[in-house]
């Protein structure tokens, strides 16, 4: 039987932070469990994955889709007097069935999904190998390159000459920019660093800070890991 649960801690703030982070990279479906947070976009190009330092929730597991709808309803209630948020849990199934949001004069419900119905990776088969800093001015130039080249893919590479990003247009005209002199091997800072991988340009741009340098880790298989709002975002390389 479902039961209503009124929480006095910050569980809703944790959920909102996760949802806002997912929206940055166009992820629509999320699984939030006691020991991990898992999500992937529909195109399977970017992942939200956290299995360490997972924020502690005092409610059961949540499956969330229609997260844009959730945020619209949350923002309405949050702007009212005396907002309250309750997780309605299904004890038999062990997950949150819905979130009840109410204020002095308004009430709205958001129905959650069964976490088992949401597809998301359970583990990441890559290990961070290199550390890369992208200066904010290079990020701005990358955004301009996207418009100038009408390119959806960016190649990020490192060799003895430095770290570069490269875009091609439909005629194979090249836009190439040197990001930095070198990337760093995480295990051996003196080691030579050589890699080349392609990524959806919109995902790289979405995760970059426009006001400061952005830090990325590149895995042995090319998966880029960065942190947004204290959560790990993984950008998957493209063939």
C-alpha positions in Angstrom: 0.0 0.0 0.0 1.2 3.5 -0.8 2.0 5.8 2.1 2.5 9.5 2.3 5.7 10.7 3.8 6.5 14.3 4.8 10.2 15.0 4.8 11.9 17.7 6.8 15.3 17.3 5.2 16.6 18.5 1.9 15.8 15.5 -0.2 13.8 17.6 -2.7 16.8 20.0 -3.1 19.0 17.0 -4.0 16.5 15.8 -6.5 16.2 19.2 -8.1 20.0 19.5 -8.4 20.2 16.2 -10.2 17.3 17.1 -12.5 18.8 20.5 -13.4 22.2 18.9 -14.1 20.6 16.3 -16.4 18.8 19.1 -18.3 22.1 20.8 -19.1 23.0 17.8 -21.3 19.5 17.0 -22.6 18.9 13.9 -20.4 15.2 13.3 -19.9 15.1 10.1 -17.8 16.9 9.5 -14.5 17.2 6.7 -11.9 18.1 7.9 -8.4 18.9 5.0 -6.0 20.5 4.9 -2.5 23.9 3.9 -3.9 24.0 5.4 -7.4 22.5 7.9 -9.9 22.2 6.7 -13.4 20.9 8.3 -16.6 21.6 8.5 -20.4 20.2 10.7 -23.2 18.0 9.3 -25.9 20.8 9.5 -28.5 23.1 7.6 -26.1 25.9 10.2 -26.3 26.1 11.4 -22.7 25.7 9.8 -19.3 25.1 11.0 -15.8 26.6 8.4 -13.5 27.5 8.7 -9.8 28.3 5.6 -7.7 30.6 7.3 -5.2 29.8 10.2 -2.8 26.1 9.8 -3.7 23.9 12.3 -1.9 21.8 10.6 0.7 18.1 10.7 0.2 15.6 9.9 3.0 13.1 8.6 0.5 13.0 5.5 -1.7 14.4 5.0 -5.2 13.1 7.4 -7.8 12.5 6.9 -11.5 12.0 10.2 -13.2 10.9 11.0 -16.8 9.2 14.1 -18.1 11.7 16.1 -16.0 10.8 19.3 -17.8 7.3 18.8 -16.5 8.6 18.1 -13.0 10.6 21.4 -13.0 7.7 23.4 -14.2 5.5 22.1 -11.4 8.2 22.4 -8.9 8.9 26.1 -9.8 5.3 27.0 -9.5 4.9 25.6 -6.0 8.4 26.8 -4.9 7.3 30.4 -5.8 4.2 30.1 -3.5 3.8 30.7 0.2 4.8 27.8 2.4 5.8 25.2 -0.2 5.9 21.6 0.9 7.0 18.5 -1.0 6.1 14.9 0.0 7.3 11.7 -1.5 4.5 9.1 -1.8 6.2 5.8 -1.6 5.0 2.3 -2.6 6.2 0.1 0.1 5.5 -3.1 -1.8 7.6 -2.1 -4.8 10.2 -0.1 -2.9 10.2 3.1 -4.9 8.6 6.6 -4.9 5.3 6.5 -6.8 4.7 10.2 -6.9 5.8 13.6 -5.5 3.1 15.7 -4.0 3.8 19.5 -4.1 1.6 22.0 -2.3 1.5 25.5 -0.9 -1.1 27.4 1.0 -3.6 27.5 -1.9 -2.2 25.2 -4.6 -1.5 21.5 -5.0 -0.1 19.5 -7.9 1.2 16.0 -8.2 4.1 14.6 -10.3 3.9 10.9 -11.0 7.2 9.1 -11.0 8.2 6.2 -13.1 9.2 2.7 -12.0 13.0 2.8 -12.0 13.0 -0.7 -13.6 11.4 0.8 -16.8 14.2 3.4 -17.3 17.2 2.4 -19.3 20.5 3.5 -17.9 24.0 2.0 -17.7 24.8 0.1 -14.4 28.6 0.5 -14.8 31.1 2.4 -16.9 33.7 0.3 -18.8 36.4 2.9 -18.9 39.2 4.2 -16.6 40.3 7.9 -16.6 43.8 8.1 -18.2 44.5 11.7 -19.0 43.6 15.1 -17.5 42.9 18.0 -19.8 42.2 21.7 -19.1 40.3 23.7 -21.7 40.7 27.4 -21.2 37.5 29.5 -21.4 38.7 31.3 -24.5 39.2 28.0 -26.3 35.6 27.1 -25.3 34.3 30.3 -26.7 36.3 29.7 -29.9 34.8 26.2 -30.1 31.3 27.6 -30.0 32.2 30.0 -32.8 33.6 27.1 -34.8 30.4 25.2 -34.4 28.5 28.1 -36.1 31.2 28.8 -38.7 31.6 25.2 -39.8 28.0 24.0 -39.2 29.7 21.1 -37.5 28.1 18.7 -35.0 31.2 16.7 -34.2 34.5 17.9 -32.7 37.7 15.9 -32.6 39.9 16.4 -29.5 43.4 15.1 -29.9 46.8 15.2 -28.2 50.3 14.6 -29.6 53.8 15.8 -29.3 52.8 19.2 -30.7 50.0 19.9 -28.1 46.3 19.4 -27.5 43.9 20.4 -30.3 40.3 20.5 -31.3 39.3 20.1 -34.9 36.0 20.5 -36.8 35.2 19.7 -40.4 32.4 21.1 -42.6 30.5 19.2 -45.2 33.3 20.0 -47.8 36.0 18.8 -45.4 37.2 22.3 -44.8 39.1 22.2 -41.5 38.9 24.4 -38.4 41.8 23.5 -36.0 42.8 25.2 -32.7 45.5 24.5 -30.2 44.0 24.2 -26.8 47.1 23.8 -24.7 50.7 22.6 -24.9 49.9 19.2 -23.3 47.5 17.0 -21.5 48.6 15.1 -18.3 48.9 11.4 -17.8 47.1 10.8 -14.5 49.5 8.1 -13.4 52.7 9.5 -14.8 52.9 13.2 -15.4 56.2 12.8 -17.4 54.7 10.3 -19.9 53.9 11.3 -23.5 50.2 11.7 -24.1 48.7 10.6 -27.4 44.9 10.2 -28.1 42.3 11.2 -30.6 38.6 10.9 -30.2 35.4 12.5 -31.7 32.5 13.8 -29.6 29.1 15.5 -30.2 30.1 19.2 -30.1 27.0 20.2 -28.3 27.8 18.0 -25.3 31.3 19.4 -25.0 30.0 22.9 -25.1 27.1 22.2 -22.6 29.6 21.0 -20.0 32.0 23.9 -20.3 32.1 26.9 -18.0 32.0 30.1 -20.0 33.7 32.1 -17.2 36.6 29.8 -16.2 38.8 26.9 -17.4 37.1 23.5 -17.7 38.7 20.3 -16.4 38.1 17.0 -18.2 39.4 13.5 -17.8 39.8 11.3 -20.8 39.5 7.6 -20.4 41.5 4.8 -22.0 38.5 4.2 -24.3 37.9 7.9 -24.9 35.1 8.6 -22.5 35.3 12.2 -21.2 34.4 12.8 -17.5 33.7 16.1 -16.0 31.8 17.4 -13.0 28.7 19.6 -13.0 27.0 20.6 -9.7 28.9 17.9 -7.9 27.8 15.1 -10.3 29.8 13.2 -12.9 28.9 13.8 -16.6 30.4 11.4 -19.1 30.6 12.2 -22.8 30.8 9.1 -25.0 33.2 9.1 -28.0 31.6 8.7 -31.4 32.8 6.3 -34.2 
